């Protein structure tokens, strides 16, 4: 078992849910997050009373899943990202689990 972590901009949220289903990842958790690309621009635009949010609305998903599901989701994400016309690909990482209860 490994921990799969995926981040995606809000526009691709339905796409990653579809890819999870195709990869047979049926159990996962998610949370809304703000994504940032360049810390220097955030610092420059920071003020005591900002008029708007600096981050990009994004989502983070994670799942404890098996190797075969991970191999398939990585293949599907790679294929999805190769067809993008934006600079916001789906990002995924895998973390090995040493112990679990």
N, C-alpha and C positions, 0 to 999 in steps of 0.2 A: 504494500500500500504506500502511496505517495500523496503529497499535498500539491494540488494543481492550483495556481493563482493566475487569474486572467483580469486584465484591465482593458476597458473599451470605452470610447466616447459614446455619449448618449445616442447618437444617430445610429450606431451599430448594435445597440442592445438586443433588438429582436433577432439580429443575425447571429449573435453569439448564443442566444438561447436555442436557436434552430440547430447550430453546430453541436451544442451539447447533446441535444436529442439524437442527432445523427451518430455521435460518438458513444451513445448509450450511457452518458453521464446523467443519471436521473436524480441524483441527490447532490445538491449544492446549496451554498448560501451566497447572498449578494448584499451589496450596500452601495448607496450613492456616495460619490466622492467628487472633489474638485481636482482636476488635473492641471499641472503646470509644466511648461516646457523649458522656460528660461528664467532662472531665479533672479538674474540682474534686472530684467524688465519689471518683475514684480516689485523689487525693492525701489526702483525708480518711480513707480506709479503709486507706491504706498502713501497714504496720507492718514491723518487722524479721522477724517470723515470721508471715506471713499464713496463715490457716487454709484459705483457698480462693482460687481464681483470680478476678481481678476482671473479666476480659474475657469477651466472648461468643464462643463457638467459631464461627468463620467460615471462609470460603474466598476466595481470590483467584485469579482466572483471567486469563490474558492470551493474546492471539493476534495475530499479524501477518496481516491479512486485507484484502480489497478493499472498496471503498465499498458495493457492492450488498449484501454480507453484513452490513455494519455497519448500513445502513439497515433491513434486515429485523430484525436482532436488537434494535435500538432500538424498533421497532414492537412486537415480541413482548414485550419487557421492560415497555414502557409499559402494554400490555394486561394483563400479569400483575400489575403493581403496582396497577392500578386495582381489582382484585378482592381485594386483601389486607385482612385484618381485624387485622393487626398493625402495629406502627410500625417494621418492619424491611424496607423495600423493597429490591429488587435495585438496586444502583448500578452505573452504567457510565460510562466516559469514553473518549474517542478522542484519541489523540496522533498528529499527523502525523510521518511518517518523512522526515527530510531526506537521510540517507544510509544505505545498508545494504550488507552484503557477503554 
